[in-house]
Amino acid sequence: MAKRFLFLKVEGSPFQIGLQIGESLKERISLSINQILDYELGVYKKLTFGEEAPPISTYTKEYIFNKARIFLPLFKKYCPQMLMELRGIAKGSNIDFEQALLLQIRGEIVYAAAQFGCTSFALSREATSNNRVLIGQNWDYPIESDLLMVLHVIPEEGPRRIMMTFIGLTSYLGINSEGIGNFANALPWGWCEPGIPHYPFWWRIFQQKHMAGIRDIVKKTKPVQPKNCVFCDANGEIADLEMTPNDSIWLDPHEGFFVHTNHFLGEPYSNKSNLPPLMGDSVPRYNRLKALVKESYGSITVSKMQKFLSDHDNYPTSICRHEEPDGWFTSASMIAEPELGVLHVCAGNPCSGEYIHYTV
């Protein structure tokens, strides 16, 4: 039987949603917190930021939980309903509120420059065989599969959402019931200041009903770190956003599709010599997936996209990443059909796994 992620459906008020997550995942939430403390801090200690970075010795567990409080005023202003979910998680899993908050901040608690790799895409209706948008990605990150899950959230108010996420998070990568698709990949940067972490930003994206709402949220968001996001809505619009702590760049949709990896494509950042690709295989992966999409433009199906995401051309710098050469690998692969409310999720490498279908 193919490996698959834990699936959990929760519903009700924000507090009830969090409470159900906390009660259902109590033991795994403790493991997820330890993963942040052990792995994310380990990544930080391997990076060099110069004199502006705080001394590594200050990052004890107690210091980290206290540091999470820095983000609390930002969360209160930006996503107060999400805080109710976190209070439910804390109660349900019997952890401190600061620990539940840390789960939604993860590696950005130390403003580290590297979090994940990934190869993302958004295909217009014109690119596919059935004239429906396809959107998704390979998600590359060295983590045990039991710390990941598929979460289906049915709130009292607002759109339903289904996503692949870390244990203990209430948002991440997936679709909502209004036809919004939301996927992402990391970009290079450097030392950053406190701002809105990735996850509350995506939480707000899932509250939207059309691309205009997404663009409005982007204007109101100063992120901790840069990221590239691919979006779509029920009107068939696709978009690619390179978002940085300084500004946001929307890429030109003239080709009818977007492919993105871990280097900037838009100006001015694509021409900055101090921002090389975050991953050494970023350019080969980008070139390969773009070529595959262009080759089949107008006839792409879900099954064809599964083959693209399983591609090993130029291995080990391939779309489907295995542990060579840097120890990172494809931990999940996702293809969404937002107009149908369907999310296809493969746990682990798509070349050897099976896509499981979930409906929002």
Number of C-alpha atoms within 10 A of each C-alpha: 5 11 14 20 20 15 13 15 13 18 18 15 17 23 21 20 25 30 25 22 28 27 17 16 18 19 11 17 26 16 16 20 18 13 17 18 20 12 14 19 21 12 15 20 14 9 12 12 14 9 7 8 13 11 9 11 7 10 17 12 13 9 10 18 20 13 16 22 16 13 18 15 10 16 19 12 9 18 14 14 16 23 21 18 24 30 23 25 33 25 18 20 23 14 16 15 18 19 22 28 25 26 22 23 22 24 21 26 23 23 21 24 23 20 21 18 25 28 27 28 29 30 29 23 20 17 23 21 15 12 16 20 28 26 30 30 30 32 27 24 18 17 15 10 17 14 18 23 20 24 27 24 22 21 16 13 10 14 19 18 28 27 28 29 19 23 25 31 28 27 26 26 24 34 34 30 24 23 27 30 33 26 29 30 25 26 29 21 20 17 15 20 13 17 18 20 24 20 19 23 20 21 19 18 26 27 19 22 18 19 21 11 13 20 15 12 16 18 10 10 18 20 23 22 28 24 22 24 23 26 25 27 24 20 14 20 18 25 23 24 19 25 20 21 18 10 13 18 17 16 15 13 15 7 11 18 24 23 22 29 30 26 24 23 15 15 12 9 18 14 12 10 7 11 15 18 18 20 19 14 21 21 15 17 27 20 14 19 25 17 13 16 22 14 11 15 18 18 14 23 17 16 11 15 23 20 15 20 26 21 20 18 15 12 16 15 20 20 30 29 33 21 12 11 13 12 10 16 24 28 23 25 29 27 27 28 21 27 21 15 20 20 26 21 27 26 26 27 21 24 18 11 18 19 21 15 13 17 17 21
